Amino acid sequence: MTSTAQGGRDKVSRGKVSSAWRKRLEIAFFVTPALALFALFVIWPIITAVQLSVFRWKGFGPLTDFVGLRNYLTVLNDDVFVDAVIHNLIIVGGSIVVQLPLGLAIALLLNRKMWGQGLLRTIIFVPYVLAEVIAGVVWFQLLQPQYGVIDNLLGSVGLEAPEQGWLGDPELALWTVLVVLTWKYLGLAVILFLAGLQSVPEELYEAAQLDGATWWQVQRTITVPLLGPTMRTWAFLSMIGSLQLFDMVWILTGGGPANSTTTMATYLINQGTQSQNFGIAGAASVILFVIALVMAVLYQQLVLSRDTRPDVVTRKKKTREVIR
Amino acid sequence: MMRKMRGTALVALGSTVALLVSGCIGASSDPDGGDSSENAEAQEFTWWHNSNGGDGEEYYAQVAADFEAETGATVNIEAMEHQDMLTKLQAAFQSGDDEQIPDVYMSRGGGELGAEVEAGLVRDLTEDSADTISTISNFTDQYTVDDKVYALPYSIGLVGFWYNKEIFEKAGITEVSPSPTIEEFDGYVEKLKDSGATPLSVGAGDKWPAAHYWYYGVVRECPYETVEAAIDSADYSDPCFLEAGEHVEDILAQEPFNRGFLTTPAQTGPTSASGLLATGKVGMELAGHWEPTTASDLTADGKVPDFLGWFAFPTFEGQGGDPVDQMGGGDAWSVSSAAPDVAVEFANYLLTDEVQQGFAERDMGLPTNPAATGSLTNETLAQLIPVRDGGGVTQLYLDTRLGQSVGGAMNDEIALLFAGEAGPQDVVDAIQAAAEAEQ
């Protein structure tokens, strides 16, 4: 009796073990390709960049000329790189400051039932769908001094365009790039905000209307606060995109004129593939990575964590119940 | 739960490593499978060039076929767009894999070639190509590293002013000197401005076209030996380098350039510097021997504009450099260090009288073999030959000469000079700092 019971337990236990192993193998089977790709295209390039950053390497032969942290010092002491960081931060701030209220206003407008709503939404979103390089080339041609459409339009109404053009004047170039970036990425903000607006319960608006709240009060006290998580997520995406900005700047100005639009990404490409200072480019890329990582983690901890904290979720639920 | 996850993670990690390792092993295994004989391998080689269309591509295919018929070798040709070729070449060198590096390829000489030689990528041709080198000896200087020749220049052109004869005539400039003085040149600019024309276009957005003005300032003010000595010793304190920048400042002070020149590209599209010249929007442009071909690509009918003329960069009174010296550069054939001997034979073949004459007849460049210079059919290009072969030295584009690291820093600073954000001394300082960092 006892031995039979023991045998039965063994079988169950063996069955459990084999099932556990099967599960592990299944997970491994499905996870391995993704892990392999992640290792190949994310981990390995990061390790290579760190490795390159401590060598002087012109792109040929083995890595033999170890220079320690000298490349980092070169990058951090280079005014062009410091300016590039400032330009990136201006674009981070500028994008949020301009696109957030503009995107919100357009989203609120397009959230109303109106004629041509679908068409307007599409028009706003189309620039985001366009490839960045194509959009860049189109804007580059539009902004051509003397022969571009914009200068000609301005001329036709008696306004004078800048002598060196919108992209050729070091004082104006960065702001012009920011305008083009706003045109390109506003659609993303609008679509995300519109999606967020769909999740605001209709009853809240009805209750507010019954209480005699004005349209402005409804937006200020209901819509905007409940759209908070969407706006914070959008701002995070915008920030990371602005820190990594390359394509649009490269097409429009190449970082010029007089380095007035250089970003960290254009700096490292210029140092790497153009000047073959791969060590300096590696150091710049590591610094860019660290800056992006620190900003992302800080944002996650200080801003985004509000949306995931359990107490906040509970409090929100309670608030909703009270409102109901 | 934690232990289970750890176990799973270990299995996943193991599988990942196994996958990567198997991939690596797969990549490093012999692709030939030991089928091809050593003899056949010794007779087969790859040739990369940038004549990727029209007559040029056909001609090179014929040249390779003739060589194959003559020697029994197999030439694997890859004709690419110029920039694509440079990018692919750089990637091949970075891989360090002999299978990836072409056997015969185009070299631009100078510091770039020096870096390749230092990395052991290029074959010394001094002895194997001695006869060819003696034929083209006027041009091998910039392809020589430590007294050894590593590339055979087959086309050397000059940078000079390409101008629109019609716009010049309308501005009342009836006589254009083939080698003007700076006073004469300033006169052209003034007359063009008075007539309402834009005198010059420059693609300062790409930096190097603007930098050509400074390079020419150096050629005019510094004797060739001074430049070479400065490069060898990494000492640019000779005042002639400062004077070069001052000449550029003087030209800039006349405001002769197209609007928006700071972001104008060199050759891309009709609003590029070349496009503005090709479409009759500006009076002239400082550019290399490639300009007629570039201009033809930017005109509606695809033809070289009839109005195109050429004159040399102006000379300055009391200048330190030899007035017959010019600035330019070109292309040469290099052979990689792992290439079979037959590849060297082929590089020599490409410089023979017959092949160079065919090259000149099709206006593919300015041949270096003296037996072929008379075969150029394009009169506009042919007028560069007497200036190039006029007894002076052709200084290689300085960014190529100094190598990409120092050259890049130099071009960046010259772009700032054009933007009014740097002075002549800043350019010299930037070169000095970059050169010292290289030591």
Interface residues (C-beta under 8 A of the other chain):
Chain A: A20 K23 R24 L25 I27 A28 F29 V31 T32 L35 A36 A39 L40 K58 G59 F60 G61 P62 T74 V80 Q141 Q144 P145 Q146 Y147 G148 E163 Q164 G165 L167 G168 P170 A173 L252 T253 G254 G256 P257 A258 N259 N270 Q271 T273 Q274 S275 Q276 N277
Chain B: K4 G7 T8 V11 A12 L13 G14 S15 T16 L19 L20 T87 Q90 F93 Q94 G96 A115 E116 E118 A119 G120 L121 A204 G205 D206 N258 R259 G260 F261 L262 T263 T264 G269 T271 K281 G403 Q404 S405 G407 G408 A409 D412 A415 L416 A419 G420 E421 A437
